[in-house]
Amino acid sequence: MSENNLPIKLVLQKTTDIMKNTGGGETKFFGDVTPQLKNEIIDKFESLLCFYEDVFLEGENIPAIGK
């Protein structure tokens, strides 16, 4: 093998490789949190809890997915 075609490539670290990422943009909100929205979310969680009640009685650490 010639010396110009080495099988190992050396990659040196640059100073830009270790810089912190800079955040950008403004704080984004998806919508207003109203008491009505809070109650709707609470109702959805309570219905999920009722739906999976028999599963949680077997073991409270059993994972369940709600949509």
Biopython code that builds the backbone (N, CA, C, O; Angstrom):
import numpy as np
from Bio.PDB.StructureBuilder import StructureBuilder

atoms = [
    (1, "MET", "N", (0.845, -1.173, 0.000)),
    (1, "MET", "CA", (0.000, 0.000, 0.000)),
    (1, "MET", "C", (0.893, 1.239, 0.000)),
    (1, "MET", "O", (1.879, 1.301, 0.734)),
    (2, "SER", "N", (0.545, 2.214, -0.817)),
    (2, "SER", "CA", (1.376, 3.411, -0.878)),
    (2, "SER", "C", (1.115, 4.294, 0.334)),
    (2, "SER", "O", (0.079, 4.173, 0.988)),
    (3, "GLU", "N", (2.041, 5.166, 0.627)),
    (3, "GLU", "CA", (1.910, 6.035, 1.793)),
    (3, "GLU", "C", (0.870, 7.138, 1.578)),
    (3, "GLU", "O", (0.418, 7.750, 2.546)),
    (4, "ASN", "N", (0.488, 7.396, 0.341)),
    (4, "ASN", "CA", (-0.524, 8.420, 0.068)),
    (4, "ASN", "C", (-1.939, 7.897, 0.277)),
    (4, "ASN", "O", (-2.877, 8.690, 0.353)),
    (5, "ASN", "N", (-2.115, 6.597, 0.372)),
    (5, "ASN", "CA", (-3.438, 6.004, 0.509)),
    (5, "ASN", "C", (-3.507, 5.196, 1.802)),
    (5, "ASN", "O", (-3.531, 3.966, 1.766)),
    (6, "LEU", "N", (-3.539, 5.875, 2.929)),
    (6, "LEU", "CA", (-3.558, 5.200, 4.224)),
    (6, "LEU", "C", (-4.971, 4.710, 4.525)),
    (6, "LEU", "O", (-5.931, 5.402, 4.188)),
    (7, "PRO", "N", (-5.135, 3.542, 5.147)),
    (7, "PRO", "CA", (-6.459, 3.004, 5.431)),
    (7, "PRO", "C", (-7.174, 3.689, 6.599)),
    (7, "PRO", "O", (-8.376, 3.484, 6.767)),
    (8, "ILE", "N", (-6.491, 4.483, 7.402)),
    (8, "ILE", "CA", (-7.088, 5.148, 8.564)),
    (8, "ILE", "C", (-7.085, 6.643, 8.324)),
    (8, "ILE", "O", (-6.059, 7.215, 7.957)),
    (9, "LYS", "N", (-8.225, 7.275, 8.529)),
    (9, "LYS", "CA", (-8.320, 8.728, 8.356)),
    (9, "LYS", "C", (-8.364, 9.378, 9.722)),
    (9, "LYS", "O", (-9.155, 8.978, 10.576)),
    (10, "LEU", "N", (-7.543, 10.351, 9.933)),
    (10, "LEU", "CA", (-7.474, 11.080, 11.192)),
    (10, "LEU", "C", (-8.375, 12.307, 11.089)),
    (10, "LEU", "O", (-8.198, 13.139, 10.199)),
    (11, "VAL", "N", (-9.349, 12.417, 12.011)),
    (11, "VAL", "CA", (-10.261, 13.555, 12.040)),
    (11, "VAL", "C", (-9.982, 14.326, 13.317)),
    (11, "VAL", "O", (-10.171, 13.819, 14.422)),
    (12, "LEU", "N", (-9.533, 15.555, 13.147)),
    (12, "LEU", "CA", (-9.205, 16.382, 14.304)),
    (12, "LEU", "C", (-10.405, 17.214, 14.713)),
    (12, "LEU", "O", (-11.211, 17.623, 13.878)),
    (13, "GLN", "N", (-10.508, 17.457, 16.001)),
    (13, "GLN", "CA", (-11.615, 18.237, 16.540)),
    (13, "GLN", "C", (-11.378, 19.714, 16.268)),
    (13, "GLN", "O", (-10.261, 20.215, 16.400)),
    (14, "LYS", "N", (-12.465, 20.410, 15.881)),
    (14, "LYS", "CA", (-12.399, 21.853, 15.662)),
    (14, "LYS", "C", (-13.001, 22.562, 16.875)),
    (14, "LYS", "O", (-13.724, 21.953, 17.664)),
    (15, "THR", "N", (-12.703, 23.823, 17.014)),
    (15, "THR", "CA", (-13.267, 24.571, 18.147)),
    (15, "THR", "C", (-14.775, 24.728, 17.987)),
    (15, "THR", "O", (-15.479, 24.857, 18.989)),
    (16, "THR", "N", (-15.289, 24.722, 16.767)),
    (16, "THR", "CA", (-16.732, 24.847, 16.569)),
    (16, "THR", "C", (-17.466, 23.562, 16.919)),
    (16, "THR", "O", (-18.690, 23.584, 17.048)),
    (17, "ASP", "N", (-16.770, 22.449, 17.076)),
    (17, "ASP", "CA", (-17.408, 21.183, 17.428)),
    (17, "ASP", "C", (-17.858, 21.141, 18.885)),
    (17, "ASP", "O", (-18.728, 20.342, 19.233)),
    (18, "ILE", "N", (-17.291, 21.975, 19.733)),
    (18, "ILE", "CA", (-17.593, 21.908, 21.163)),
    (18, "ILE", "C", (-18.303, 23.152, 21.673)),
    (18, "ILE", "O", (-18.335, 23.390, 22.881)),
    (19, "MET", "N", (-18.873, 23.950, 20.776)),
    (19, "MET", "CA", (-19.615, 25.141, 21.191)),
    (19, "MET", "C", (-21.044, 24.769, 21.569)),
    (19, "MET", "O", (-21.622, 23.837, 21.010)),
    (20, "LYS", "N", (-21.601, 25.502, 22.518)),
    (20, "LYS", "CA", (-22.990, 25.288, 22.910)),
    (20, "LYS", "C", (-23.910, 25.754, 21.793)),
    (20, "LYS", "O", (-23.597, 26.686, 21.051)),
    (21, "ASN", "N", (-25.058, 25.081, 21.690)),
    (21, "ASN", "CA", (-26.073, 25.531, 20.751)),
    (21, "ASN", "C", (-26.728, 26.795, 21.290)),
    (21, "ASN", "O", (-26.951, 26.930, 22.493)),
    (22, "THR", "N", (-27.027, 27.705, 20.397)),
    (22, "THR", "CA", (-27.704, 28.920, 20.828)),
    (22, "THR", "C", (-29.181, 28.779, 20.514)),
    (22, "THR", "O", (-29.566, 28.414, 19.404)),
    (23, "GLY", "N", (-29.978, 29.067, 21.487)),
    (23, "GLY", "CA", (-31.417, 28.987, 21.300)),
    (23, "GLY", "C", (-31.913, 30.163, 20.490)),
    (23, "GLY", "O", (-31.266, 31.208, 20.420)),
    (24, "GLY", "N", (-33.040, 29.984, 19.896)),
    (24, "GLY", "CA", (-33.574, 31.071, 19.090)),
    (24, "GLY", "C", (-35.082, 31.077, 19.124)),
    (24, "GLY", "O", (-35.719, 30.104, 19.528)),
    (25, "GLY", "N", (-35.624, 32.157, 18.707)),
    (25, "GLY", "CA", (-37.071, 32.247, 18.634)),
    (25, "GLY", "C", (-37.683, 32.667, 19.950)),
    (25, "GLY", "O", (-37.010, 32.857, 20.963)),
    (26, "GLU", "N", (-38.981, 32.800, 19.880)),
    (26, "GLU", "CA", (-39.733, 33.227, 21.051)),
    (26, "GLU", "C", (-40.413, 32.027, 21.696)),
    (26, "GLU", "O", (-40.457, 30.944, 21.113)),
    (27, "THR", "N", (-40.941, 32.220, 22.893)),
    (27, "THR", "CA", (-41.711, 31.186, 23.557)),
    (27, "THR", "C", (-42.995, 30.965, 22.777)),
    (27, "THR", "O", (-43.696, 31.915, 22.431)),
    (28, "LYS", "N", (-43.298, 29.694, 22.502)),
    (28, "LYS", "CA", (-44.469, 29.380, 21.695)),
    (28, "LYS", "C", (-45.552, 28.771, 22.579)),
    (28, "LYS", "O", (-45.286, 27.887, 23.394)),
    (29, "PHE", "N", (-46.767, 29.256, 22.405)),
    (29, "PHE", "CA", (-47.909, 28.740, 23.125)),
    (29, "PHE", "C", (-48.857, 28.104, 22.120)),
    (29, "PHE", "O", (-49.049, 28.631, 21.024)),
    (30, "PHE", "N", (-49.445, 26.984, 22.484)),
    (30, "PHE", "CA", (-50.343, 26.280, 21.589)),
    (30, "PHE", "C", (-51.776, 26.772, 21.707)),
    (30, "PHE", "O", (-52.594, 26.504, 20.827)),
    (31, "GLY", "N", (-52.083, 27.464, 22.747)),
    (31, "GLY", "CA", (-53.436, 27.975, 22.938)),
    (31, "GLY", "C", (-53.614, 28.427, 24.376)),
    (31, "GLY", "O", (-52.767, 28.180, 25.234)),
    (32, "ASP", "N", (-54.711, 29.082, 24.616)),
    (32, "ASP", "CA", (-55.017, 29.557, 25.968)),
    (32, "ASP", "C", (-55.513, 28.401, 26.829)),
    (32, "ASP", "O", (-56.311, 27.576, 26.384)),
    (33, "VAL", "N", (-55.034, 28.356, 28.054)),
    (33, "VAL", "CA", (-55.493, 27.339, 29.000)),
    (33, "VAL", "C", (-56.626, 27.956, 29.807)),
    (33, "VAL", "O", (-56.412, 28.796, 30.681)),
    (34, "THR", "N", (-57.812, 27.521, 29.496)),
    (34, "THR", "CA", (-59.005, 28.035, 30.164)),
    (34, "THR", "C", (-59.523, 26.994, 31.150)),
    (34, "THR", "O", (-59.140, 25.828, 31.063)),
    (35, "PRO", "N", (-60.374, 27.384, 32.074)),
    (35, "PRO", "CA", (-60.970, 26.394, 32.980)),
    (35, "PRO", "C", (-61.749, 25.315, 32.224)),
    (35, "PRO", "O", (-61.773, 24.157, 32.642)),
    (36, "GLN", "N", (-62.382, 25.693, 31.121)),
    (36, "GLN", "CA", (-63.120, 24.713, 30.319)),
    (36, "GLN", "C", (-62.168, 23.673, 29.725)),
    (36, "GLN", "O", (-62.471, 22.480, 29.730)),
    (37, "LEU", "N", (-61.022, 24.121, 29.216)),
    (37, "LEU", "CA", (-60.038, 23.194, 28.659)),
    (37, "LEU", "C", (-59.495, 22.264, 29.742)),
    (37, "LEU", "O", (-59.333, 21.066, 29.513)),
    (38, "LYS", "N", (-59.217, 22.818, 30.914)),
    (38, "LYS", "CA", (-58.734, 21.993, 32.027)),
    (38, "LYS", "C", (-59.743, 20.907, 32.382)),
    (38, "LYS", "O", (-59.372, 19.751, 32.587)),
    (39, "ASN", "N", (-61.020, 21.280, 32.455)),
    (39, "ASN", "CA", (-62.060, 20.300, 32.789)),
    (39, "ASN", "C", (-62.186, 19.225, 31.721)),
    (39, "ASN", "O", (-62.402, 18.057, 32.044)),
    (40, "GLU", "N", (-62.055, 19.603, 30.451)),
    (40, "GLU", "CA", (-62.120, 18.610, 29.375)),
    (40, "GLU", "C", (-60.976, 17.601, 29.488)),
    (40, "GLU", "O", (-61.180, 16.400, 29.311)),
    (41, "ILE", "N", (-59.784, 18.094, 29.780)),
    (41, "ILE", "CA", (-58.625, 17.199, 29.918)),
    (41, "ILE", "C", (-58.792, 16.294, 31.133)),
    (41, "ILE", "O", (-58.479, 15.105, 31.065)),
    (42, "ILE", "N", (-59.277, 16.840, 32.235)),
    (42, "ILE", "CA", (-59.511, 16.037, 33.442)),
    (42, "ILE", "C", (-60.533, 14.942, 33.151)),
    (42, "ILE", "O", (-60.356, 13.799, 33.572)),
    (43, "ASP", "N", (-61.601, 15.287, 32.433)),
    (43, "ASP", "CA", (-62.627, 14.292, 32.079)),
    (43, "ASP", "C", (-62.041, 13.176, 31.219)),
    (43, "ASP", "O", (-62.380, 12.006, 31.403)),
    (44, "LYS", "N", (-61.167, 13.531, 30.284)),
    (44, "LYS", "CA", (-60.549, 12.511, 29.430)),
    (44, "LYS", "C", (-59.670, 11.563, 30.254)),
    (44, "LYS", "O", (-59.692, 10.351, 30.042)),
    (45, "PHE", "N", (-58.906, 12.114, 31.184)),
    (45, "PHE", "CA", (-58.069, 11.266, 32.032)),
    (45, "PHE", "C", (-58.914, 10.371, 32.937)),
    (45, "PHE", "O", (-58.577, 9.209, 33.161)),
    (46, "GLU", "N", (-60.002, 10.914, 33.450)),
    (46, "GLU", "CA", (-60.866, 10.107, 34.308)),
    (46, "GLU", "C", (-61.525, 8.975, 33.523)),
    (46, "GLU", "O", (-61.687, 7.874, 34.048)),
    (47, "SER", "N", (-61.906, 9.234, 32.271)),
    (47, "SER", "CA", (-62.498, 8.162, 31.462)),
    (47, "SER", "C", (-61.454, 7.100, 31.116)),
    (47, "SER", "O", (-61.774, 5.913, 31.059)),
    (48, "LEU", "N", (-60.215, 7.517, 30.885)),
    (48, "LEU", "CA", (-59.146, 6.538, 30.656)),
    (48, "LEU", "C", (-58.903, 5.693, 31.897)),
    (48, "LEU", "O", (-58.693, 4.483, 31.804)),
    (49, "LEU", "N", (-58.933, 6.334, 33.055)),
    (49, "LEU", "CA", (-58.738, 5.610, 34.309)),
    (49, "LEU", "C", (-59.833, 4.577, 34.514)),
    (49, "LEU", "O", (-59.555, 3.459, 34.949)),
    (50, "CYS", "N", (-61.071, 4.936, 34.207)),
    (50, "CYS", "CA", (-62.178, 3.981, 34.324)),
    (50, "CYS", "C", (-62.032, 2.836, 33.320)),
    (50, "CYS", "O", (-62.309, 1.680, 33.641)),
    (51, "PHE", "N", (-61.595, 3.166, 32.103)),
    (51, "PHE", "CA", (-61.442, 2.152, 31.058)),
    (51, "PHE", "C", (-60.383, 1.114, 31.441)),
    (51, "PHE", "O", (-60.561, -0.081, 31.202)),
    (52, "TYR", "N", (-59.292, 1.576, 32.030)),
    (52, "TYR", "CA", (-58.187, 0.682, 32.392)),
    (52, "TYR", "C", (-58.214, 0.261, 33.858)),
    (52, "TYR", "O", (-57.217, -0.255, 34.365)),
    (53, "GLU", "N", (-59.305, 0.466, 34.531)),
    (53, "GLU", "CA", (-59.378, 0.188, 35.967)),
    (53, "GLU", "C", (-59.027, -1.266, 36.289)),
    (53, "GLU", "O", (-58.297, -1.526, 37.246)),
    (54, "ASP", "N", (-59.541, -2.222, 35.494)),
    (54, "ASP", "CA", (-59.250, -3.635, 35.767)),
    (54, "ASP", "C", (-57.777, -3.957, 35.536)),
    (54, "ASP", "O", (-57.221, -4.822, 36.212)),
    (55, "VAL", "N", (-57.147, -3.275, 34.596)),
    (55, "VAL", "CA", (-55.711, -3.485, 34.351)),
    (55, "VAL", "C", (-54.898, -2.953, 35.527)),
    (55, "VAL", "O", (-53.955, -3.601, 35.980)),
    (56, "PHE", "N", (-55.269, -1.768, 36.020)),
    (56, "PHE", "CA", (-54.524, -1.168, 37.119)),
    (56, "PHE", "C", (-54.746, -1.906, 38.433)),
    (56, "PHE", "O", (-53.905, -1.822, 39.328)),
    (57, "LEU", "N", (-55.856, -2.627, 38.571)),
    (57, "LEU", "CA", (-56.083, -3.408, 39.784)),
    (57, "LEU", "C", (-55.118, -4.593, 39.846)),
    (57, "LEU", "O", (-54.733, -5.035, 40.928)),
    (58, "GLU", "N", (-54.727, -5.108, 38.654)),
    (58, "GLU", "CA", (-53.749, -6.207, 38.621)),
    (58, "GLU", "C", (-52.376, -5.732, 39.041)),
    (58, "GLU", "O", (-51.648, -6.463, 39.713)),
    (59, "GLY", "N", (-52.015, -4.544, 38.666)),
    (59, "GLY", "CA", (-50.721, -3.961, 39.035)),
    (59, "GLY", "C", (-50.685, -2.513, 38.605)),
    (59, "GLY", "O", (-50.934, -2.191, 37.443)),
    (60, "GLU", "N", (-50.374, -1.640, 39.550)),
    (60, "GLU", "CA", (-50.425, -0.214, 39.249)),
    (60, "GLU", "C", (-49.284, 0.245, 38.351)),
    (60, "GLU", "O", (-49.346, 1.344, 37.800)),
    (61, "ASN", "N", (-48.241, -0.574, 38.192)),
    (61, "ASN", "CA", (-47.111, -0.195, 37.353)),
    (61, "ASN", "C", (-47.197, -0.726, 35.936)),
    (61, "ASN", "O", (-46.245, -0.598, 35.166)),
    (62, "ILE", "N", (-48.329, -1.321, 35.584)),
    (62, "ILE", "CA", (-48.517, -1.823, 34.222)),
    (62, "ILE", "C", (-48.758, -0.628, 33.311)),
    (62, "ILE", "O", (-49.650, 0.176, 33.582)),
    (63, "PRO", "N", (-47.977, -0.490, 32.225)),
    (63, "PRO", "CA", (-48.173, 0.662, 31.348)),
    (63, "PRO", "C", (-49.439, 0.530, 30.527)),
    (63, "PRO", "O", (-49.839, -0.576, 30.163)),
    (64, "ALA", "N", (-50.061, 1.640, 30.239)),
    (64, "ALA", "CA", (-51.256, 1.691, 29.394)),
    (64, "ALA", "C", (-51.165, 2.957, 28.538)),
    (64, "ALA", "O", (-50.598, 3.966, 28.956)),
    (65, "ILE", "N", (-51.726, 2.883, 27.352)),
    (65, "ILE", "CA", (-51.684, 4.016, 26.427)),
    (65, "ILE", "C", (-53.098, 4.510, 26.185)),
    (65, "ILE", "O", (-53.996, 3.716, 25.903)),
    (66, "GLY", "N", (-53.297, 5.783, 26.290)),
    (66, "GLY", "CA", (-54.600, 6.380, 26.018)),
    (66, "GLY", "C", (-54.472, 7.385, 24.898)),
    (66, "GLY", "O", (-53.471, 8.093, 24.787)),
    (67, "LYS", "N", (-55.488, 7.438, 24.078)),
    (67, "LYS", "CA", (-55.455, 8.387, 22.959)),
    (67, "LYS", "C", (-56.673, 9.270, 23.026)),
    (67, "LYS", "O", (-56.849, 10.145, 22.178)),
]
sb = StructureBuilder()
sb.init_structure("model")
sb.init_model(0)
sb.init_chain("A")
sb.init_seg("    ")
for serial, (resi, resn, name, xyz) in enumerate(atoms, 1):
    if name == "N":
        sb.init_residue(resn, " ", resi, " ")
    sb.init_atom(name, np.array(xyz, "f"), 0.0, 1.0, " ", f" {name:<3s}", serial, name[0])
structure = sb.get_structure()
